[in-house]
């Protein structure tokens, strides 16, 4: 496994591997502090490609004022051990100065899909995401790029960007990985104290309650599902709801409160963002009404 810190060296190494190693190139973009959710992306990349590139970069332009850029958890030594155990070929760990040698004047922005959910509560966040991912695509030129469905809005936004800009890369969405008790794996889980960690289980619990109703043939409306999610989450005293929403997926279009989800003809996402103390966690589940959804 090679550890590379400059764009020039990375491009040279990928060029060398394209001429000497069979199979496509896969990219797994991360901000580090790797967990088994990231591990599942690396494993999928290993299965599908001949060269696996893992990027570790805490991207400053996707953090807003007062967010946790400076304190975002970092552990390079551990990350490298995890990457090696998953069969990664190249780890790209640039400094901020390498990625942004001067103040950036060009950004890539996807409209509409970024105006709600996390985009509404974190203005500018997705512009930072799409810009840095665009840069990574231009540097690595991957055939496949692997992203976790825990950040389902991010997946939808990046797929839209790839389609709109005719990028020669395929986004591969990968399932959410959870702890045994249901908590979705996240690098930010480390911020939770014991009580917050226990109460955070209400996220997966609320999604399961709603899905059970829908999958048991209950013709619940979007409004009823929203109310059910809110009621279950509100049972956790420390939970402060940012949003508990139901939208079409991957279009992320609003669904009328009176519309019955099973009759909409669209796949739907039940999406949550909830704070426990200072930690904001997201989670989601898809309710599939159409066959062949690549995200399920």
C-alpha positions as a LaTeX table, in Angstrom:
\begin{tabular}{lrrr}
\hline
Residue & $x$ (\AA) & $y$ (\AA) & $z$ (\AA) \\
\hline
Unk1 & 0.00 & 0.00 & 0.00 \\
Unk2 & 1.38 & 3.40 & $-0.99$ \\
Unk3 & 0.74 & 6.57 & 1.01 \\
Unk4 & 0.77 & 9.65 & $-1.23$ \\
Unk5 & 0.43 & 13.28 & $-0.19$ \\
Unk6 & 0.75 & 15.26 & $-3.41$ \\
Unk7 & $-1.48$ & 15.47 & $-6.48$ \\
Unk8 & 1.48 & 15.15 & $-8.86$ \\
Unk9 & 2.69 & 11.92 & $-7.28$ \\
Unk10 & $-0.84$ & 10.50 & $-7.13$ \\
Unk11 & $-1.45$ & 11.13 & $-10.82$ \\
Unk12 & 1.87 & 9.51 & $-11.70$ \\
Unk13 & 1.17 & 6.43 & $-9.58$ \\
Unk14 & $-2.35$ & 5.97 & $-10.99$ \\
Unk15 & $-0.98$ & 6.36 & $-14.52$ \\
Unk16 & 1.60 & 3.68 & $-13.78$ \\
Unk17 & $-1.01$ & 1.31 & $-12.37$ \\
Unk18 & $-3.35$ & 1.82 & $-15.32$ \\
Unk19 & $-0.56$ & 0.63 & $-17.62$ \\
Unk20 & 0.52 & $-2.31$ & $-15.45$ \\
Unk21 & $-2.53$ & $-3.48$ & $-13.46$ \\
Unk22 & $-5.64$ & $-4.88$ & $-15.07$ \\
Unk23 & $-9.07$ & $-3.73$ & $-14.02$ \\
Unk24 & $-10.74$ & $-0.37$ & $-13.37$ \\
Unk25 & $-9.76$ & 2.22 & $-10.76$ \\
Unk26 & $-12.02$ & 2.71 & $-7.74$ \\
Unk27 & $-12.08$ & 5.75 & $-5.45$ \\
Unk28 & $-13.33$ & 5.80 & $-1.85$ \\
Unk29 & $-13.43$ & 9.45 & $-0.70$ \\
Unk30 & $-13.44$ & 9.87 & 3.11 \\
Unk31 & $-12.60$ & 12.38 & 5.82 \\
Unk32 & $-10.81$ & 9.68 & 7.79 \\
Unk33 & $-11.35$ & 8.37 & 11.32 \\
Unk34 & $-12.36$ & 5.19 & 9.53 \\
Unk35 & $-14.97$ & 2.75 & 10.81 \\
Unk36 & $-16.59$ & $-0.39$ & 9.40 \\
Unk37 & $-18.93$ & 1.71 & 7.30 \\
Unk38 & $-15.87$ & 2.98 & 5.44 \\
Unk39 & $-14.52$ & $-0.57$ & 5.56 \\
Unk40 & $-17.54$ & $-1.83$ & 3.62 \\
Unk41 & $-16.85$ & 0.76 & 0.90 \\
Unk42 & $-13.24$ & $-0.36$ & 0.63 \\
Unk43 & $-14.29$ & $-4.00$ & 0.45 \\
Unk44 & $-16.79$ & $-3.27$ & $-2.31$ \\
Unk45 & $-14.13$ & $-1.32$ & $-4.20$ \\
Unk46 & $-11.71$ & $-4.24$ & $-3.80$ \\
Unk47 & $-14.29$ & $-6.60$ & $-5.28$ \\
Unk48 & $-15.06$ & $-4.39$ & $-8.27$ \\
Unk49 & $-11.75$ & $-2.81$ & $-9.24$ \\
Unk50 & $-8.11$ & $-3.54$ & $-9.91$ \\
Unk51 & $-6.81$ & $-0.46$ & $-8.08$ \\
Unk52 & $-8.40$ & 0.92 & $-4.92$ \\
Unk53 & $-7.64$ & 4.54 & $-4.02$ \\
Unk54 & $-8.72$ & 5.79 & $-0.60$ \\
Unk55 & $-8.64$ & 9.54 & 0.01 \\
Unk56 & $-8.48$ & 10.96 & 3.53 \\
Unk57 & $-9.10$ & 14.69 & 3.60 \\
Unk58 & $-11.05$ & 16.76 & 6.10 \\
Unk59 & $-12.41$ & 19.27 & 3.61 \\
Unk60 & $-12.64$ & 22.76 & 5.15 \\
Unk61 & $-14.99$ & 24.22 & 2.56 \\
Unk62 & $-17.85$ & 21.87 & 3.48 \\
Unk63 & $-17.85$ & 23.03 & 7.11 \\
Unk64 & $-19.84$ & 26.09 & 8.09 \\
Unk65 & $-19.04$ & 28.69 & 10.77 \\
Unk66 & $-19.15$ & 27.13 & 14.24 \\
Unk67 & $-19.02$ & 23.57 & 12.90 \\
Unk68 & $-16.43$ & 21.01 & 13.96 \\
Unk69 & $-13.70$ & 21.35 & 11.33 \\
Unk70 & $-10.92$ & 21.95 & 13.86 \\
Unk71 & $-12.11$ & 19.24 & 16.24 \\
Unk72 & $-13.23$ & 16.67 & 13.66 \\
Unk73 & $-11.72$ & 13.35 & 14.84 \\
Unk74 & $-8.46$ & 12.39 & 13.16 \\
Unk75 & $-6.20$ & 9.33 & 13.60 \\
Unk76 & $-3.93$ & 8.81 & 10.61 \\
Unk77 & $-1.96$ & 5.87 & 12.03 \\
Unk78 & $-5.13$ & 3.92 & 12.76 \\
Unk79 & $-6.67$ & 4.87 & 9.41 \\
Unk80 & $-3.65$ & 3.53 & 7.54 \\
Unk81 & $-3.84$ & 0.23 & 9.43 \\
Unk82 & $-7.54$ & $-0.10$ & 8.56 \\
Unk83 & $-6.89$ & 0.73 & 4.90 \\
Unk84 & $-4.12$ & $-1.85$ & 4.65 \\
Unk85 & $-6.34$ & $-4.50$ & 6.23 \\
Unk86 & $-8.99$ & $-3.86$ & 3.57 \\
Unk87 & $-6.58$ & $-4.25$ & 0.67 \\
Unk88 & $-6.33$ & $-0.60$ & $-0.37$ \\
Unk89 & $-3.59$ & 0.07 & $-2.94$ \\
Unk90 & $-3.15$ & 3.84 & $-2.58$ \\
Unk91 & $-4.01$ & 6.19 & 0.28 \\
Unk92 & $-4.09$ & 9.86 & $-0.70$ \\
Unk93 & $-3.69$ & 12.15 & 2.32 \\
Unk94 & $-3.19$ & 15.73 & 1.12 \\
Unk95 & $-2.78$ & 18.79 & 3.29 \\
Unk96 & $-5.28$ & 21.62 & 2.87 \\
Unk97 & $-2.56$ & 23.66 & 1.12 \\
Unk98 & $-2.15$ & 20.88 & $-1.46$ \\
Unk99 & $-5.85$ & 20.81 & $-2.34$ \\
Unk100 & $-6.40$ & 24.57 & $-2.05$ \\
Unk101 & $-3.04$ & 26.30 & $-2.68$ \\
Unk102 & $-4.85$ & 29.62 & $-2.97$ \\
Unk103 & $-8.33$ & 30.81 & $-2.00$ \\
Unk104 & $-10.78$ & 28.93 & $-4.19$ \\
Unk105 & $-12.80$ & 31.06 & $-6.62$ \\
Unk106 & $-14.56$ & 28.22 & $-8.46$ \\
Unk107 & $-17.16$ & 25.96 & $-6.89$ \\
Unk108 & $-19.47$ & 23.29 & $-8.25$ \\
Unk109 & $-23.07$ & 23.67 & $-7.07$ \\
Unk110 & $-26.05$ & 21.37 & $-7.57$ \\
Unk111 & $-29.37$ & 23.22 & $-7.22$ \\
Unk112 & $-32.72$ & 22.08 & $-5.78$ \\
Unk113 & $-31.52$ & 18.79 & $-4.25$ \\
Unk114 & $-29.28$ & 20.79 & $-1.90$ \\
Unk115 & $-31.92$ & 23.25 & $-0.68$ \\
Unk116 & $-33.56$ & 20.91 & 1.86 \\
Unk117 & $-32.64$ & 18.40 & 4.58 \\
Unk118 & $-28.95$ & 18.90 & 5.46 \\
Unk119 & $-28.64$ & 21.59 & 2.79 \\
Unk120 & $-31.22$ & 23.73 & 4.59 \\
Unk121 & $-29.58$ & 23.46 & 8.00 \\
Unk122 & $-25.98$ & 23.57 & 6.71 \\
Unk123 & $-25.90$ & 26.30 & 4.01 \\
Unk124 & $-23.01$ & 25.86 & 1.60 \\
Unk125 & $-22.20$ & 22.36 & 2.84 \\
Unk126 & $-23.02$ & 20.58 & $-0.40$ \\
Unk127 & $-21.18$ & 23.13 & $-2.51$ \\
Unk128 & $-18.10$ & 22.14 & $-0.54$ \\
Unk129 & $-18.83$ & 18.45 & $-1.04$ \\
Unk130 & $-19.45$ & 18.64 & $-4.78$ \\
Unk131 & $-16.40$ & 20.85 & $-5.29$ \\
Unk132 & $-13.97$ & 18.59 & $-3.46$ \\
Unk133 & $-15.40$ & 15.43 & $-5.02$ \\
Unk134 & $-15.09$ & 17.08 & $-8.43$ \\
Unk135 & $-11.45$ & 17.83 & $-7.69$ \\
Unk136 & $-10.85$ & 14.23 & $-6.60$ \\
Unk137 & $-12.53$ & 12.92 & $-9.75$ \\
Unk138 & $-10.31$ & 15.15 & $-11.88$ \\
Unk139 & $-7.18$ & 14.06 & $-10.04$ \\
Unk140 & $-7.87$ & 10.30 & $-9.80$ \\
Unk141 & $-10.11$ & 9.85 & $-12.87$ \\
Unk142 & $-11.77$ & 6.81 & $-11.26$ \\
Unk143 & $-14.05$ & 4.43 & $-13.12$ \\
Unk144 & $-16.10$ & 3.87 & $-9.96$ \\
Unk145 & $-16.57$ & 5.95 & $-6.81$ \\
Unk146 & $-18.02$ & 4.44 & $-3.64$ \\
Unk147 & $-20.26$ & 6.29 & $-1.17$ \\
Unk148 & $-22.30$ & 5.14 & 1.82 \\
Unk149 & $-26.07$ & 5.49 & 1.87 \\
Unk150 & $-26.01$ & 6.89 & 5.41 \\
Unk151 & $-25.40$ & 10.18 & 3.60 \\
Unk152 & $-28.21$ & 9.46 & 1.14 \\
Unk153 & $-28.70$ & 13.10 & 0.18 \\
Unk154 & $-25.01$ & 13.30 & $-0.66$ \\
Unk155 & $-25.36$ & 10.23 & $-2.91$ \\
Unk156 & $-28.34$ & 11.78 & $-4.71$ \\
Unk157 & $-26.49$ & 15.10 & $-5.15$ \\
Unk158 & $-23.34$ & 13.45 & $-6.51$ \\
Unk159 & $-25.32$ & 11.26 & $-8.91$ \\
Unk160 & $-27.04$ & 14.39 & $-10.21$ \\
Unk161 & $-23.68$ & 16.12 & $-10.66$ \\
Unk162 & $-22.25$ & 13.16 & $-12.57$ \\
Unk163 & $-25.28$ & 13.02 & $-14.88$ \\
Unk164 & $-25.46$ & 16.76 & $-15.48$ \\
Unk165 & $-21.75$ & 17.14 & $-16.24$ \\
Unk166 & $-21.40$ & 13.90 & $-18.24$ \\
Unk167 & $-18.65$ & 12.68 & $-15.95$ \\
Unk168 & $-17.07$ & 9.37 & $-16.92$ \\
Unk169 & $-17.47$ & 7.77 & $-13.50$ \\
Unk170 & $-20.10$ & 5.51 & $-11.94$ \\
Unk171 & $-21.31$ & 6.26 & $-8.41$ \\
Unk172 & $-21.70$ & 3.04 & $-6.41$ \\
Unk173 & $-24.06$ & 3.50 & $-3.43$ \\
Unk174 & $-23.32$ & 1.09 & $-0.55$ \\
Unk175 & $-25.68$ & 0.07 & 2.28 \\
Unk176 & $-25.64$ & 1.66 & 5.73 \\
Unk177 & $-23.55$ & $-0.28$ & 8.26 \\
Unk178 & $-24.87$ & $-0.34$ & 11.81 \\
Unk179 & $-23.77$ & $-1.35$ & 15.26 \\
Unk180 & $-25.49$ & $-4.47$ & 16.64 \\
Unk181 & $-27.96$ & $-2.26$ & 18.50 \\
Unk182 & $-28.89$ & $-0.38$ & 15.32 \\
Unk183 & $-26.91$ & 2.86 & 15.59 \\
Unk184 & $-25.60$ & 3.87 & 12.16 \\
Unk185 & $-21.81$ & 4.02 & 12.13 \\
Unk186 & $-20.44$ & 7.56 & 11.96 \\
Unk187 & $-17.10$ & 9.16 & 12.76 \\
Unk188 & $-19.03$ & 11.65 & 14.91 \\
Unk189 & $-20.38$ & 8.89 & 17.19 \\
Unk190 & $-17.16$ & 9.33 & 19.17 \\
Unk191 & $-18.53$ & 12.67 & 20.42 \\
Unk192 & $-21.46$ & 10.98 & 22.24 \\
Unk193 & $-21.31$ & 10.33 & 25.97 \\
Unk194 & $-22.87$ & 7.13 & 27.32 \\
Unk195 & $-26.34$ & 8.60 & 27.87 \\
Unk196 & $-26.40$ & 10.35 & 24.49 \\
Unk197 & $-25.22$ & 7.14 & 22.82 \\
Unk198 & $-28.09$ & 5.21 & 24.41 \\
Unk199 & $-30.71$ & 7.80 & 23.46 \\
Unk200 & $-29.38$ & 7.99 & 19.89 \\
Unk201 & $-30.79$ & 4.51 & 19.31 \\
Unk202 & $-34.15$ & 6.24 & 18.89 \\
Unk203 & $-33.10$ & 7.10 & 15.32 \\
Unk204 & $-33.02$ & 3.55 & 14.01 \\
Unk205 & $-35.96$ & 2.62 & 16.25 \\
Unk206 & $-38.18$ & 5.31 & 14.74 \\
Unk207 & $-37.24$ & 4.27 & 11.21 \\
Unk208 & $-37.96$ & 0.62 & 11.99 \\
Unk209 & $-41.38$ & 1.45 & 13.47 \\
Unk210 & $-42.33$ & 3.46 & 10.39 \\
Unk211 & $-41.04$ & 0.85 & 7.94 \\
Unk212 & $-42.84$ & $-1.96$ & 9.74 \\
Unk213 & $-46.12$ & $-0.14$ & 9.24 \\
Unk214 & $-45.44$ & 0.56 & 5.59 \\
Unk215 & $-44.15$ & $-2.93$ & 4.79 \\
Unk216 & $-47.08$ & $-4.60$ & 6.56 \\
Unk217 & $-49.41$ & $-3.09$ & 4.03 \\
Unk218 & $-50.54$ & $-0.13$ & 6.09 \\
Unk219 & $-51.50$ & 2.62 & 3.65 \\
Unk220 & $-49.94$ & 5.39 & 5.70 \\
Unk221 & $-49.79$ & 8.91 & 4.33 \\
Unk222 & $-46.60$ & 10.96 & 4.22 \\
Unk223 & $-48.01$ & 13.17 & 6.99 \\
Unk224 & $-48.71$ & 10.16 & 9.20 \\
Unk225 & $-45.18$ & 8.84 & 8.70 \\
Unk226 & $-43.69$ & 12.24 & 9.52 \\
Unk227 & $-45.78$ & 12.43 & 12.70 \\
Unk228 & $-44.84$ & 8.88 & 13.70 \\
Unk229 & $-41.12$ & 9.56 & 13.26 \\
Unk230 & $-41.40$ & 12.77 & 15.29 \\
Unk231 & $-43.40$ & 11.11 & 18.08 \\
Unk232 & $-40.97$ & 8.22 & 18.50 \\
Unk233 & $-37.89$ & 10.47 & 18.45 \\
Unk234 & $-39.49$ & 12.93 & 20.87 \\
Unk235 & $-39.69$ & 10.10 & 23.39 \\
Unk236 & $-35.93$ & 10.53 & 23.90 \\
Unk237 & $-35.56$ & 13.55 & 26.22 \\
Unk238 & $-32.13$ & 14.56 & 24.87 \\
Unk239 & $-33.17$ & 14.45 & 21.20 \\
Unk240 & $-33.53$ & 17.78 & 19.40 \\
Unk241 & $-34.98$ & 17.20 & 15.93 \\
Unk242 & $-33.46$ & 19.10 & 13.01 \\
Unk243 & $-35.71$ & 17.29 & 10.54 \\
Unk244 & $-37.81$ & 14.14 & 10.23 \\
Unk245 & $-38.85$ & 14.14 & 6.59 \\
Unk246 & $-40.30$ & 11.94 & 3.86 \\
Unk247 & $-39.31$ & 12.65 & 0.26 \\
Unk248 & $-39.11$ & 10.85 & $-3.06$ \\
Unk249 & $-35.72$ & 9.28 & $-3.74$ \\
Unk250 & $-33.41$ & 9.98 & $-5.45$ \\
Unk251 & $-35.29$ & 13.04 & $-6.76$ \\
Unk252 & $-35.74$ & 14.44 & $-3.21$ \\
Unk253 & $-39.11$ & 15.93 & $-4.09$ \\
Unk254 & $-41.61$ & 16.81 & $-1.35$ \\
Unk255 & $-44.56$ & 14.46 & $-0.84$ \\
Unk256 & $-47.95$ & 15.89 & 0.10 \\
Unk257 & $-49.07$ & 15.10 & 3.64 \\
Unk258 & $-52.20$ & 13.36 & 2.34 \\
Unk259 & $-50.40$ & 11.17 & $-0.21$ \\
Unk260 & $-50.24$ & 7.49 & 0.65 \\
Unk261 & $-46.62$ & 6.38 & 0.24 \\
Unk262 & $-47.44$ & 2.95 & $-1.15$ \\
Unk263 & $-49.50$ & 4.59 & $-3.90$ \\
Unk264 & $-47.13$ & 7.36 & $-4.97$ \\
Unk265 & $-45.31$ & 5.25 & $-7.57$ \\
Unk266 & $-42.02$ & 6.64 & $-6.24$ \\
Unk267 & $-39.38$ & 5.16 & $-3.98$ \\
Unk268 & $-39.27$ & 7.23 & $-0.80$ \\
Unk269 & $-36.68$ & 8.13 & 1.79 \\
Unk270 & $-37.41$ & 8.56 & 5.48 \\
Unk271 & $-34.65$ & 10.97 & 6.49 \\
Unk272 & $-33.62$ & 12.13 & 9.97 \\
Unk273 & $-31.22$ & 14.63 & 11.48 \\
Unk274 & $-31.24$ & 14.89 & 15.28 \\
Unk275 & $-28.93$ & 16.49 & 17.83 \\
Unk276 & $-27.89$ & 14.80 & 21.04 \\
Unk277 & $-26.00$ & 17.35 & 23.06 \\
Unk278 & $-23.52$ & 18.95 & 20.64 \\
Unk279 & $-23.57$ & 16.03 & 18.22 \\
Unk280 & $-25.73$ & 16.08 & 15.11 \\
Unk281 & $-26.50$ & 12.62 & 13.73 \\
Unk282 & $-28.23$ & 11.64 & 10.50 \\
Unk283 & $-29.96$ & 8.40 & 9.54 \\
Unk284 & $-32.40$ & 7.22 & 6.91 \\
Unk285 & $-34.26$ & 4.32 & 5.41 \\
Unk286 & $-35.65$ & 3.74 & 1.95 \\
Unk287 & $-39.19$ & 2.54 & 1.28 \\
Unk288 & $-39.12$ & 0.85 & $-2.11$ \\
Unk289 & $-42.24$ & 0.93 & $-4.28$ \\
Unk290 & $-40.46$ & 0.28 & $-7.59$ \\
Unk291 & $-38.32$ & $-2.65$ & $-8.66$ \\
Unk292 & $-34.64$ & $-2.33$ & $-9.39$ \\
Unk293 & $-33.69$ & 0.58 & $-7.14$ \\
Unk294 & $-29.86$ & 0.61 & $-7.28$ \\
Unk295 & $-29.70$ & 2.25 & $-3.84$ \\
Unk296 & $-31.36$ & $-0.63$ & $-1.97$ \\
\hline
\end{tabular}
